[in-house]
Amino acid sequence: MSISYFKLIILTLIIVIIQVSVIRPLGLTKAYVFADLPMALLVALLFRVQEKEAVPTGWLIGLIKDLFTSTPFGLYTLGFCLIAILFINIRRVIYARAAVRLILGGLVAVLLVEYGILTFEIFRGHYSAAAFKNLATIILLSALITALIAPIFSLILGKFHKSLGLRSQIYK
Amino acid sequence: MAWMPKKLKFKRIVAYLPLITVFFLFLPLSVSAKARHLLSSFFAPLTSVLRDATLEVTQGTSDLTSSDVSAEKYRLLHEEYIRLNNQVANMQSQIDIQAEKINILSGLKQEFGIHKAKFAIADVIAADSDTKKQIYIINVGSDLGVKVGQLVLAGIAMHDSQLVFPNDAYKMSVVGQILEVGKKTSNFRLISDMDFKLPVKIFNNLNTDGIDGSLRGQGLKPMDVKMVSGKSEISPGDLVFVKPNIKTLPVKMLIGPLTSCQRDEDSPMMWKISVAAPMDLHKLRQVVIVMPTEYEQE
């Protein structure tokens, strides 16, 4: 069974549209911090796709996210690809319950990608070093929310695994 | 390449995907912006409806509501409070303009008033998908004359059924600045975004000429005004206005009142000032873009 990339594109588009229209007004704190839904989807998928499907999956989700953000084009695509490579190599090494692995995965993935992009943007002169503390808090909060959403996405993907061409159980 | 088995070719392409992506980073900004705006305008009807529905559901809830004050009554009172606050501040600005008119009538100098700017009303259709950024997408673009750097206003006047410009402009405040322009959609950065900077002036009874400063967004915290000399006399409640600029906003316009001011610990010669946002910036439905026409003629 192999993943249906067409259905993956449709699913990612739906999730990104929900993110930019519905989720933002529901955000937390004064900065309306919200979950990174495409990242939660990627983490949930990376525990269900075959090894060779991981990088194209990360690439597609990252590309769609890049098209809906004003971050320099390609940063999220690259970040999501690298997360896919990392997760494929460590998913069989971590021994824990499925939910714990997904929560940890979501947390690590958001922190790595967002801090990577933030560092890139600081070097390009977008943000001042003084802004780093505030942004770091926003990223951490977003990572925590995303981590909690990843297991929910995994459950939903489990229900529709056949039509998406995924494994019914996550890799152990 | 024909001798290669199909599966191997796919595997190789997959292996090089991250490397291919690195080339994306060198794409000209105009190309990526064009793609983004095309997609935004394509999905605009859907995202706009979803956003409006979410705001409709979440509106009116407040911690200050009680058995005596319903959520709806609180919302109306709060709106009225903001309206009166903005009205007082901007009326003061209008008085200044009228005072300037006396000079013009006496032929001393040329006026540059708000009536010499065009306005474009826009719906906020979506937010940026990056949680760090406070950037929103609106449904007007270069075909209506929107340009990068123009200021974005919003306020209580947006709730009125018949909006008349420039007569209703005094009810509004500056909420952002245009960041990127497509043909039919544009992005604007909120004044509370971490990357937002704008020259401002602080006015009070002691300083009728205003004290210069630089407004910066703080994300999680209220906005602050930097570069204000410690020698200036300011106090909480003083008003922060955008510094008039021929290219962006020809008259001074309210941003918000000072909520706190204390000596900056990092540089004791300066003030550390916090400014309250004029409204809930993340729940904007409609905004107005100011397009000064005088500058175009030059």
HADDOCK unambig.tbl for C-alpha pairs under 7 A between the chains (distance, minus, plus):
assign (segid A and resid 17 and name CA) (segid B and resid 47 and name CA) 6.43 0.50 0.50
assign (segid A and resid 19 and name CA) (segid B and resid 129 and name CA) 6.42 0.50 0.50
assign (segid A and resid 20 and name CA) (segid B and resid 126 and name CA) 5.29 0.50 0.50
assign (segid A and resid 20 and name CA) (segid B and resid 127 and name CA) 4.69 0.50 0.50
assign (segid A and resid 20 and name CA) (segid B and resid 128 and name CA) 6.03 0.50 0.50
assign (segid A and resid 20 and name CA) (segid B and resid 129 and name CA) 5.41 0.50 0.50
assign (segid A and resid 21 and name CA) (segid B and resid 47 and name CA) 5.20 0.50 0.50
assign (segid A and resid 21 and name CA) (segid B and resid 50 and name CA) 5.80 0.50 0.50
assign (segid A and resid 21 and name CA) (segid B and resid 51 and name CA) 4.58 0.50 0.50
assign (segid A and resid 21 and name CA) (segid B and resid 126 and name CA) 5.04 0.50 0.50
assign (segid A and resid 21 and name CA) (segid B and resid 127 and name CA) 6.32 0.50 0.50
assign (segid A and resid 22 and name CA) (segid B and resid 50 and name CA) 6.04 0.50 0.50
assign (segid A and resid 22 and name CA) (segid B and resid 51 and name CA) 5.35 0.50 0.50
assign (segid A and resid 22 and name CA) (segid B and resid 54 and name CA) 5.77 0.50 0.50
assign (segid A and resid 24 and name CA) (segid B and resid 127 and name CA) 6.73 0.50 0.50
assign (segid A and resid 25 and name CA) (segid B and resid 55 and name CA) 6.75 0.50 0.50
assign (segid A and resid 25 and name CA) (segid B and resid 282 and name CA) 6.30 0.50 0.50
assign (segid A and resid 25 and name CA) (segid B and resid 283 and name CA) 6.31 0.50 0.50
assign (segid A and resid 29 and name CA) (segid B and resid 220 and name CA) 6.90 0.50 0.50
assign (segid A and resid 30 and name CA) (segid B and resid 220 and name CA) 5.40 0.50 0.50
assign (segid A and resid 31 and name CA) (segid B and resid 219 and name CA) 5.29 0.50 0.50
assign (segid A and resid 31 and name CA) (segid B and resid 220 and name CA) 4.84 0.50 0.50
assign (segid A and resid 33 and name CA) (segid B and resid 131 and name CA) 5.89 0.50 0.50
assign (segid A and resid 34 and name CA) (segid B and resid 131 and name CA) 6.17 0.50 0.50
assign (segid A and resid 55 and name CA) (segid B and resid 14 and name CA) 6.58 0.50 0.50
assign (segid A and resid 56 and name CA) (segid B and resid 14 and name CA) 6.40 0.50 0.50
assign (segid A and resid 67 and name CA) (segid B and resid 36 and name CA) 5.11 0.50 0.50
assign (segid A and resid 68 and name CA) (segid B and resid 36 and name CA) 6.31 0.50 0.50
assign (segid A and resid 68 and name CA) (segid B and resid 128 and name CA) 6.32 0.50 0.50
assign (segid A and resid 68 and name CA) (segid B and resid 129 and name CA) 5.88 0.50 0.50
assign (segid A and resid 69 and name CA) (segid B and resid 128 and name CA) 5.10 0.50 0.50
assign (segid A and resid 69 and name CA) (segid B and resid 129 and name CA) 5.29 0.50 0.50
assign (segid A and resid 69 and name CA) (segid B and resid 130 and name CA) 5.95 0.50 0.50
assign (segid A and resid 70 and name CA) (segid B and resid 128 and name CA) 6.96 0.50 0.50
assign (segid A and resid 72 and name CA) (segid B and resid 25 and name CA) 6.79 0.50 0.50
assign (segid A and resid 73 and name CA) (segid B and resid 24 and name CA) 6.29 0.50 0.50
assign (segid A and resid 73 and name CA) (segid B and resid 25 and name CA) 5.86 0.50 0.50
assign (segid A and resid 73 and name CA) (segid B and resid 32 and name CA) 6.23 0.50 0.50
assign (segid A and resid 74 and name CA) (segid B and resid 21 and name CA) 6.07 0.50 0.50
assign (segid A and resid 74 and name CA) (segid B and resid 22 and name CA) 6.92 0.50 0.50
assign (segid A and resid 74 and name CA) (segid B and resid 24 and name CA) 5.04 0.50 0.50
assign (segid A and resid 74 and name CA) (segid B and resid 25 and name CA) 5.33 0.50 0.50
assign (segid A and resid 75 and name CA) (segid B and resid 25 and name CA) 6.97 0.50 0.50
assign (segid A and resid 77 and name CA) (segid B and resid 21 and name CA) 6.74 0.50 0.50
assign (segid A and resid 78 and name CA) (segid B and resid 18 and name CA) 5.75 0.50 0.50
assign (segid A and resid 78 and name CA) (segid B and resid 21 and name CA) 5.86 0.50 0.50
assign (segid A and resid 78 and name CA) (segid B and resid 22 and name CA) 6.93 0.50 0.50
assign (segid A and resid 81 and name CA) (segid B and resid 18 and name CA) 6.06 0.50 0.50
assign (segid A and resid 126 and name CA) (segid B and resid 195 and name CA) 6.55 0.50 0.50
assign (segid A and resid 127 and name CA) (segid B and resid 195 and name CA) 5.76 0.50 0.50
assign (segid A and resid 131 and name CA) (segid B and resid 194 and name CA) 6.57 0.50 0.50
assign (segid A and resid 134 and name CA) (segid B and resid 219 and name CA) 6.68 0.50 0.50
assign (segid A and resid 134 and name CA) (segid B and resid 220 and name CA) 6.48 0.50 0.50
assign (segid A and resid 135 and name CA) (segid B and resid 132 and name CA) 6.48 0.50 0.50
assign (segid A and resid 138 and name CA) (segid B and resid 132 and name CA) 6.49 0.50 0.50
assign (segid A and resid 139 and name CA) (segid B and resid 132 and name CA) 6.87 0.50 0.50
